[in-house]
Amino acid sequence: MAGSLVCCVDPSAEAHDAVRVARGLAAALGLELVLLNVEPRPTQPGVSAAPRGQERLAESEREDADALLEEVVREAGLDPDTVRRRVEFGGAAERILAVCADEGAELVVLGSRGRRGLKATLLGSVSREVAGKAHCIVVLVPPGAAEQTSLSR
């Protein structure tokens, strides 16, 4: 079987551009496309302390993340039967690197800016950490770059 390409997804425009580029790269290279959404560990004051509350909160967060991935698949015109989707909880860079290792990824594609307020202003700290520590090729898709390449069409 061919290797895989992990593409990191969140609701940002940059992530949607990354999906378009990843779709083209996966097709051109014959790689399986794996969409990954990483969410912070679910916590809510008063709820997160009770085990059943934690389970319900995590379930709700997972449903939201699954819905996001389904929306991305639909908007990108991907075949839902050929794209794998993963949801992870924890630190973004840590989980991205772990999934890349778990998948034996040949490439990881991510937008150069994310959706998380302060992190977005820290010059792409997640992108920088993934690029510095990944054991596969890292493709960073800057804002607007998807429009400049035939890979995203």
CYANA upper distance limits for C-alpha pairs under 8 A (distance plus 0.5 A):
  2 ALA  CA     30 GLY  CA      7.03
  2 ALA  CA     31 LEU  CA      6.02
  2 ALA  CA     32 GLU  CA      7.26
  3 GLY  CA     30 GLY  CA      8.42
  3 GLY  CA     31 LEU  CA      5.74
  3 GLY  CA     32 GLU  CA      6.75
  3 GLY  CA    104 GLY  CA      7.51
  3 GLY  CA    105 ALA  CA      6.82
  3 GLY  CA    106 GLU  CA      6.68
  4 SER  CA     26 ALA  CA      8.37
  4 SER  CA     31 LEU  CA      5.36
  4 SER  CA     32 GLU  CA      4.94
  4 SER  CA     33 LEU  CA      6.44
  4 SER  CA     34 VAL  CA      7.38
  4 SER  CA    103 GLU  CA      7.29
  4 SER  CA    104 GLY  CA      7.38
  4 SER  CA    105 ALA  CA      5.33
  4 SER  CA    106 GLU  CA      6.38
  4 SER  CA    107 LEU  CA      7.57
  5 LEU  CA     22 ALA  CA      7.94
  5 LEU  CA     26 ALA  CA      6.92
  5 LEU  CA     31 LEU  CA      6.47
  5 LEU  CA     32 GLU  CA      6.45
  5 LEU  CA     33 LEU  CA      5.57
  5 LEU  CA     34 VAL  CA      6.50
  5 LEU  CA    105 ALA  CA      6.00
  5 LEU  CA    106 GLU  CA      6.47
  5 LEU  CA    107 LEU  CA      5.35
  5 LEU  CA    108 VAL  CA      6.19
  5 LEU  CA    109 VAL  CA      7.95
  6 VAL  CA     33 LEU  CA      6.69
  6 VAL  CA     34 VAL  CA      5.25
  6 VAL  CA     35 LEU  CA      6.44
  6 VAL  CA     36 LEU  CA      7.19
  6 VAL  CA    100 CYS  CA      7.15
  6 VAL  CA    105 ALA  CA      6.89
  6 VAL  CA    107 LEU  CA      6.85
  6 VAL  CA    108 VAL  CA      5.18
  6 VAL  CA    109 VAL  CA      6.77
  7 CYS  CA     18 ALA  CA      7.61
  7 CYS  CA     19 VAL  CA      6.90
  7 CYS  CA     22 ALA  CA      6.85
  7 CYS  CA     33 LEU  CA      7.76
  7 CYS  CA     34 VAL  CA      6.61
  7 CYS  CA     35 LEU  CA      5.43
  7 CYS  CA     36 LEU  CA      6.42
  7 CYS  CA    108 VAL  CA      6.19
  7 CYS  CA    109 VAL  CA      5.18
  7 CYS  CA    110 LEU  CA      6.42
  8 CYS  CA     15 ALA  CA      7.35
  8 CYS  CA     18 ALA  CA      8.17
  8 CYS  CA     19 VAL  CA      8.29
  8 CYS  CA     35 LEU  CA      6.51
  8 CYS  CA     36 LEU  CA      5.29
  8 CYS  CA     37 ASN  CA      6.45
  8 CYS  CA     38 VAL  CA      8.29
  8 CYS  CA     96 ILE  CA      8.11
  8 CYS  CA    108 VAL  CA      8.11
  8 CYS  CA    109 VAL  CA      6.84
  8 CYS  CA    110 LEU  CA      5.61
  8 CYS  CA    111 GLY  CA      8.12
  9 VAL  CA     15 ALA  CA      5.72
  9 VAL  CA     16 HIS  CA      7.57
  9 VAL  CA     18 ALA  CA      8.39
  9 VAL  CA     19 VAL  CA      7.84
  9 VAL  CA     35 LEU  CA      7.00
  9 VAL  CA     36 LEU  CA      6.21
  9 VAL  CA     37 ASN  CA      5.52
  9 VAL  CA     38 VAL  CA      8.24
  9 VAL  CA     69 LEU  CA      7.99
  9 VAL  CA    110 LEU  CA      7.89
 10 ASP  CA     15 ALA  CA      6.32
 10 ASP  CA     16 HIS  CA      8.30
 10 ASP  CA     37 ASN  CA      6.57
 10 ASP  CA     38 VAL  CA      8.24
 10 ASP  CA     68 LEU  CA      8.08
 10 ASP  CA    114 GLY  CA      7.76
 10 ASP  CA    115 ARG  CA      7.54
 11 PRO  CA     15 ALA  CA      7.31
 11 PRO  CA     16 HIS  CA      7.94
 11 PRO  CA     68 LEU  CA      7.78
 11 PRO  CA    115 ARG  CA      7.46
 12 SER  CA     16 HIS  CA      7.08
 12 SER  CA    114 GLY  CA      6.75
 12 SER  CA    115 ARG  CA      6.06
 13 ALA  CA     17 ASP  CA      6.78
 13 ALA  CA    143 PRO  CA      8.32
 14 GLU  CA     18 ALA  CA      6.72
 14 GLU  CA    111 GLY  CA      5.32
 14 GLU  CA    112 SER  CA      7.41
 14 GLU  CA    113 ARG  CA      6.81
 14 GLU  CA    114 GLY  CA      7.55
 14 GLU  CA    141 VAL  CA      7.73
 14 GLU  CA    142 PRO  CA      7.43
 14 GLU  CA    143 PRO  CA      6.08
 14 GLU  CA    144 GLY  CA      8.34
 15 ALA  CA     19 VAL  CA      6.81
 15 ALA  CA    110 LEU  CA      6.88
 15 ALA  CA    111 GLY  CA      5.40
 15 ALA  CA    113 ARG  CA      8.44
 15 ALA  CA    114 GLY  CA      7.76
 16 HIS  CA     20 ARG  CA      7.03
 16 HIS  CA     72 VAL  CA      7.73
 16 HIS  CA     76 ALA  CA      8.49
 17 ASP  CA     21 VAL  CA      6.94
 17 ASP  CA    111 GLY  CA      7.60
 17 ASP  CA    141 VAL  CA      7.59
 17 ASP  CA    143 PRO  CA      8.01
 17 ASP  CA    144 GLY  CA      7.95
 17 ASP  CA    145 ALA  CA      8.09
 17 ASP  CA    146 ALA  CA      5.90
 17 ASP  CA    152 SER  CA      8.39
 18 ALA  CA     22 ALA  CA      6.45
 18 ALA  CA    109 VAL  CA      6.80
 18 ALA  CA    110 LEU  CA      5.99
 18 ALA  CA    111 GLY  CA      5.82
 18 ALA  CA    140 LEU  CA      8.26
 18 ALA  CA    141 VAL  CA      6.10
 18 ALA  CA    146 ALA  CA      7.66
 19 VAL  CA     23 ARG  CA      6.46
 19 VAL  CA     72 VAL  CA      8.45
 19 VAL  CA     76 ALA  CA      7.70
 19 VAL  CA    109 VAL  CA      8.32
 19 VAL  CA    110 LEU  CA      8.46
 20 ARG  CA     24 GLY  CA      7.07
 20 ARG  CA     76 ALA  CA      6.98
 20 ARG  CA    146 ALA  CA      7.28
 20 ARG  CA    151 LEU  CA      7.95
 20 ARG  CA    152 SER  CA      5.12
 20 ARG  CA    153 ARG  CA      7.83
 21 VAL  CA     25 LEU  CA      6.72
 21 VAL  CA    141 VAL  CA      8.23
 21 VAL  CA    146 ALA  CA      6.58
 21 VAL  CA    149 THR  CA      8.48
 21 VAL  CA    151 LEU  CA      6.00
 21 VAL  CA    152 SER  CA      5.12
 22 ALA  CA     26 ALA  CA      6.39
 22 ALA  CA     33 LEU  CA      8.06
 22 ALA  CA    109 VAL  CA      6.74
 22 ALA  CA    151 LEU  CA      8.47
 22 ALA  CA    152 SER  CA      8.22
 23 ARG  CA     27 ALA  CA      6.73
 23 ARG  CA     33 LEU  CA      7.66
 23 ARG  CA     78 LEU  CA      8.31
 23 ARG  CA    151 LEU  CA      8.09
 23 ARG  CA    152 SER  CA      7.48
 24 GLY  CA     28 ALA  CA      6.55
 24 GLY  CA    150 SER  CA      8.49
 24 GLY  CA    151 LEU  CA      4.90
 24 GLY  CA    152 SER  CA      6.04
 24 GLY  CA    153 ARG  CA      7.80
 25 LEU  CA     29 LEU  CA      6.43
 25 LEU  CA     31 LEU  CA      8.42
 25 LEU  CA    151 LEU  CA      6.91
 26 ALA  CA     30 GLY  CA      6.09
 26 ALA  CA     31 LEU  CA      5.16
 26 ALA  CA     32 GLU  CA      6.86
 26 ALA  CA     33 LEU  CA      6.56
 27 ALA  CA     31 LEU  CA      7.12
 32 GLU  CA     82 THR  CA      8.19
 32 GLU  CA     83 VAL  CA      7.62
 32 GLU  CA     84 ARG  CA      8.50
 33 LEU  CA     82 THR  CA      8.17
 33 LEU  CA     83 VAL  CA      5.90
 33 LEU  CA     84 ARG  CA      6.97
 34 VAL  CA     83 VAL  CA      6.44
 34 VAL  CA     84 ARG  CA      5.24
 34 VAL  CA     85 ARG  CA      6.18
 34 VAL  CA     86 ARG  CA      7.71
 35 LEU  CA     69 LEU  CA      7.73
 35 LEU  CA     83 VAL  CA      7.71
 35 LEU  CA     84 ARG  CA      6.72
 35 LEU  CA     85 ARG  CA      5.31
 35 LEU  CA     86 ARG  CA      6.68
 36 LEU  CA     85 ARG  CA      6.54
 36 LEU  CA     86 ARG  CA      5.35
 36 LEU  CA     87 VAL  CA      6.40
 36 LEU  CA     88 GLU  CA      8.02
 36 LEU  CA     96 ILE  CA      8.28
 37 ASN  CA     65 ALA  CA      7.18
 37 ASN  CA     69 LEU  CA      7.85
 37 ASN  CA     86 ARG  CA      6.87
 37 ASN  CA     87 VAL  CA      5.46
 37 ASN  CA     88 GLU  CA      6.85
 38 VAL  CA     87 VAL  CA      6.39
 38 VAL  CA     88 GLU  CA      5.27
 38 VAL  CA     89 PHE  CA      6.08
 38 VAL  CA     90 GLY  CA      7.43
 38 VAL  CA     91 GLY  CA      8.14
 38 VAL  CA     92 ALA  CA      6.20
 38 VAL  CA     95 ARG  CA      7.43
 38 VAL  CA     96 ILE  CA      7.98
 39 GLU  CA     65 ALA  CA      8.29
 39 GLU  CA     87 VAL  CA      8.09
 39 GLU  CA     88 GLU  CA      6.78
 39 GLU  CA     89 PHE  CA      5.36
 39 GLU  CA     90 GLY  CA      6.75
 39 GLU  CA     91 GLY  CA      8.18
 39 GLU  CA     92 ALA  CA      7.64
 40 PRO  CA     89 PHE  CA      5.86
 40 PRO  CA     90 GLY  CA      5.29
 40 PRO  CA     91 GLY  CA      6.71
 40 PRO  CA     92 ALA  CA      7.95
 41 ARG  CA     89 PHE  CA      5.56
 41 ARG  CA     90 GLY  CA      5.47
 41 ARG  CA     91 GLY  CA      8.38
 42 PRO  CA     48 SER  CA      8.22
 42 PRO  CA     54 GLN  CA      8.08
 42 PRO  CA     57 LEU  CA      6.91
 42 PRO  CA     58 ALA  CA      6.27
 42 PRO  CA     61 GLU  CA      7.46
 42 PRO  CA     89 PHE  CA      8.14
 43 THR  CA     47 VAL  CA      7.87
 43 THR  CA     48 SER  CA      5.71
 43 THR  CA     54 GLN  CA      7.93
 43 THR  CA     57 LEU  CA      7.93
 44 GLN  CA     48 SER  CA      5.82
 44 GLN  CA     57 LEU  CA      8.46
 45 PRO  CA     49 ALA  CA      8.27
 46 GLY  CA     50 ALA  CA      8.25
 47 VAL  CA     53 GLY  CA      5.55
 47 VAL  CA     54 GLN  CA      6.91
 47 VAL  CA     57 LEU  CA      8.32
 48 SER  CA     53 GLY  CA      6.36
 48 SER  CA     54 GLN  CA      5.30
 48 SER  CA     57 LEU  CA      8.15
 49 ALA  CA     53 GLY  CA      7.76
 49 ALA  CA     54 GLN  CA      7.47
 50 ALA  CA     54 GLN  CA      6.67
 51 PRO  CA     55 GLU  CA      6.83
 52 ARG  CA     56 ARG  CA      6.78
 53 GLY  CA     57 LEU  CA      6.60
 54 GLN  CA     58 ALA  CA      6.53
 55 GLU  CA     59 GLU  CA      6.51
 56 ARG  CA     60 SER  CA      6.65
 57 LEU  CA     61 GLU  CA      6.70
 58 ALA  CA     62 ARG  CA      6.54
 59 GLU  CA     63 GLU  CA      6.67
 60 SER  CA     64 ASP  CA      6.84
 61 GLU  CA     65 ALA  CA      6.71
 62 ARG  CA     66 ASP  CA      6.49
 62 ARG  CA     87 VAL  CA      7.42
 63 GLU  CA     67 ALA  CA      6.62
 64 ASP  CA     68 LEU  CA      6.79
 65 ALA  CA     69 LEU  CA      6.82
 65 ALA  CA     87 VAL  CA      7.09
 66 ASP  CA     70 GLU  CA      6.71
 66 ASP  CA     85 ARG  CA      8.46
 66 ASP  CA     87 VAL  CA      7.64
 67 ALA  CA     71 GLU  CA      6.64
 68 LEU  CA     72 VAL  CA      6.71
 69 LEU  CA     73 VAL  CA      6.69
 69 LEU  CA     85 ARG  CA      7.30
 70 GLU  CA     74 ARG  CA      6.71
 71 GLU  CA     75 GLU  CA      6.52
 72 VAL  CA     76 ALA  CA      6.41
 73 VAL  CA     77 GLY  CA      6.68
 73 VAL  CA     78 LEU  CA      5.65
 73 VAL  CA     79 ASP  CA      7.82
 73 VAL  CA     80 PRO  CA      6.97
 73 VAL  CA     83 VAL  CA      8.42
 74 ARG  CA     78 LEU  CA      6.77
 74 ARG  CA     80 PRO  CA      8.30
 78 LEU  CA     82 THR  CA      8.41
 78 LEU  CA     83 VAL  CA      7.72
 79 ASP  CA     83 VAL  CA      7.06
 80 PRO  CA     84 ARG  CA      8.39
 88 GLU  CA     95 ARG  CA      7.22
 89 PHE  CA     95 ARG  CA      7.89
 90 GLY  CA     94 GLU  CA      7.99
 90 GLY  CA     95 ARG  CA      6.90
 91 GLY  CA     95 ARG  CA      6.51
 92 ALA  CA     96 ILE  CA      6.55
 92 ALA  CA    126 VAL  CA      7.14
 93 ALA  CA     97 LEU  CA      6.62
 93 ALA  CA    126 VAL  CA      5.73
 93 ALA  CA    127 SER  CA      8.02
 93 ALA  CA    129 GLU  CA      6.83
 93 ALA  CA    130 VAL  CA      6.22
 94 GLU  CA     98 ALA  CA      6.71
 95 ARG  CA     99 VAL  CA      6.55
 96 ILE  CA    100 CYS  CA      6.65
 96 ILE  CA    130 VAL  CA      7.86
 97 LEU  CA    101 ALA  CA      6.78
 97 LEU  CA    130 VAL  CA      7.04
 97 LEU  CA    133 LYS  CA      8.06
 97 LEU  CA    134 ALA  CA      6.56
 98 ALA  CA    102 ASP  CA      6.56
 99 VAL  CA    103 GLU  CA      6.37
100 CYS  CA    104 GLY  CA      6.36
100 CYS  CA    105 ALA  CA      5.47
100 CYS  CA    108 VAL  CA      7.66
100 CYS  CA    134 ALA  CA      8.29
100 CYS  CA    136 CYS  CA      8.29
101 ALA  CA    105 ALA  CA      7.03
101 ALA  CA    135 HIS  CA      8.13
105 ALA  CA    136 CYS  CA      7.01
106 GLU  CA    136 CYS  CA      5.78
106 GLU  CA    137 ILE  CA      6.79
107 LEU  CA    136 CYS  CA      6.00
107 LEU  CA    137 ILE  CA      5.19
107 LEU  CA    138 VAL  CA      6.28
107 LEU  CA    139 VAL  CA      7.72
108 VAL  CA    136 CYS  CA      7.56
108 VAL  CA    137 ILE  CA      6.85
108 VAL  CA    138 VAL  CA      5.48
108 VAL  CA    139 VAL  CA      6.64
109 VAL  CA    138 VAL  CA      6.51
109 VAL  CA    139 VAL  CA      5.20
109 VAL  CA    140 LEU  CA      6.45
109 VAL  CA    141 VAL  CA      7.77
110 LEU  CA    127 SER  CA      7.72
110 LEU  CA    138 VAL  CA      8.47
110 LEU  CA    139 VAL  CA      7.01
110 LEU  CA    140 LEU  CA      5.78
110 LEU  CA    141 VAL  CA      6.62
111 GLY  CA    127 SER  CA      8.15
111 GLY  CA    140 LEU  CA      6.09
111 GLY  CA    141 VAL  CA      5.20
111 GLY  CA    142 PRO  CA      6.47
111 GLY  CA    143 PRO  CA      7.93
112 SER  CA    124 GLY  CA      6.41
112 SER  CA    127 SER  CA      6.44
112 SER  CA    140 LEU  CA      6.01
112 SER  CA    141 VAL  CA      6.16
112 SER  CA    142 PRO  CA      5.57
112 SER  CA    143 PRO  CA      7.75
113 ARG  CA    120 ALA  CA      6.20
113 ARG  CA    123 LEU  CA      8.22
113 ARG  CA    124 GLY  CA      5.89
113 ARG  CA    127 SER  CA      8.05
113 ARG  CA    142 PRO  CA      7.94
113 ARG  CA    143 PRO  CA      8.33
114 GLY  CA    119 LYS  CA      7.89
114 GLY  CA    120 ALA  CA      6.03
114 GLY  CA    124 GLY  CA      7.79
115 ARG  CA    119 LYS  CA      8.39
115 ARG  CA    120 ALA  CA      6.88
116 ARG  CA    120 ALA  CA      6.30
117 GLY  CA    121 THR  CA      7.35
118 LEU  CA    122 LEU  CA      7.05
119 LYS  CA    123 LEU  CA      8.18
119 LYS  CA    124 GLY  CA      7.25
119 LYS  CA    125 SER  CA      6.98
119 LYS  CA    126 VAL  CA      8.27
120 ALA  CA    124 GLY  CA      6.32
120 ALA  CA    125 SER  CA      8.16
124 GLY  CA    128 ARG  CA      6.56
125 SER  CA    129 GLU  CA      6.58
126 VAL  CA    130 VAL  CA      6.62
127 SER  CA    131 ALA  CA      6.49
127 SER  CA    140 LEU  CA      7.76
128 ARG  CA    132 GLY  CA      6.60
129 GLU  CA    133 LYS  CA      6.64
130 VAL  CA    134 ALA  CA      5.97
130 VAL  CA    138 VAL  CA      8.13
131 ALA  CA    138 VAL  CA      6.30
134 ALA  CA    138 VAL  CA      7.73
141 VAL  CA    145 ALA  CA      6.69
141 VAL  CA    146 ALA  CA      7.65
144 GLY  CA    148 GLN  CA      7.78
145 ALA  CA    149 THR  CA      7.44
146 ALA  CA    151 LEU  CA      8.19
146 ALA  CA    152 SER  CA      6.22
147 GLU  CA    152 SER  CA      7.62
149 THR  CA    153 ARG  CA      8.32
